[in-house]
Amino acid sequence: MAENETEQKIAQLQLFEQSMQNVLMQKQQFQAQLMEIDSALSELEKTNEAYKIVGNIMVAAEKGNLNNELESKKETLKLRIKTLEKQETQIKEKAAKMQAEVMEKIKKEK
């Protein structure tokens, strides 16, 4: 019975690892988007003319509106990254606890 429980906990640890990988991939994607937005905002400050890509074409856009839109996207991405960081911390804590339990059971079995 204890062996079966240990196997279940090991399987759960593997699920935690997969969840962690998914969270880290999403976080990395959002961080890349955030860097792109920061770069776009920096370039927008240097120019008087602004363009926006809509579908497959580039159209002229008002610099102020474009700046506001980019800042809004930036804030949304920051919130998403913060949420993912919280999830990452929770998964790490659960995994560490589970791993400690598994190691304790393995020690007792020996």
N, C-alpha and C positions, 0 to 999 in steps of 0.2 A: 504494500500500500504506500509506504513512504517513497519507494522508488518511482512509482507512478506519479506521485505528487511532485517529486523532484523533476521528472521529465516534463511535466506540465509547466512548471516554473521556468525551466530552461527554454521551452517553446515560447513562453510569454516574453522572456528576455530577448529572444530573436525578433519577436514582434515589436518590442520597444526599439530595437536597433533599426528595423525597417522604418518605423515612424520617425526616428531621429534623422535618418537619411533623407526622408521626404521633407521634413521641416528644414533641414539644412539646404536642400536644393532650392526650395521656395525662397528661403531667406537670401540665398546667393543671387537668385534671379531678381528679386526686389532691390537688392543692393546695386546690382548692375543698372537697373532702370533708374535708380536714384542718382547714380553717377552721370548717366546720360542727361537727366533733367538738370542737374547742377551745371553740366557743361553747356547745355542749351541756354540756361539762364545767364551764364557768363558771356556767351556769345551775343545774346540778345541785348545786353548792356552796351556792347561795343558798336551797335549798328542803329541806323535810323529806320531801315526797312526791315520788315519781318514777313516771313512766309510760313505757311503751315501745310503739312502734307495731309491731304484728305483723300483716302483711297489711293488711286494711282497718280494723282496730280498734286501739284504744289500751287497753293493759292495765296495771294497777299492777305495779310492779317494785320489788325491793329496791334501795335506793339504792347500797349497796356493790357488789352484783353488776353493776348497770348501769354504775357508775363503772369497775370492772375491765374490763368488756366494751369500753367506749369507749377506755380507755387501751390495750388490746390492739389495737384497730382503728387507733388513732393510731400505734402503733409499726410496724404493718404498712404503713401508708401512708407513713411516713417512710422505711422500707426501699425501698419501691417507687419513691419519688421519687429516692432516692439512686441506685438502679439506673438509672433513666431519665437522670439527670444524667451518669452514666458513659457510657451509650450515646450521649448527646448529644455529649460530648467526643470519643469515638471517631469518630463520624460527621464531626464538624467537622475533626478531624485528617486523616482519609482524604480528605475533600473538598478540603481545602487542598492536600494533596499532589498529588492528581489535577489540580486546577486549575493548579498550578504546572507540572506536566508538559505539560498542554494548551497553556498560554501559551508554554512553551519551544518546543514543536513548531511553533506558529503563527509564532513569531518566526523560526525556522529556515527555514520555508517561504517567507517573504517575502524 
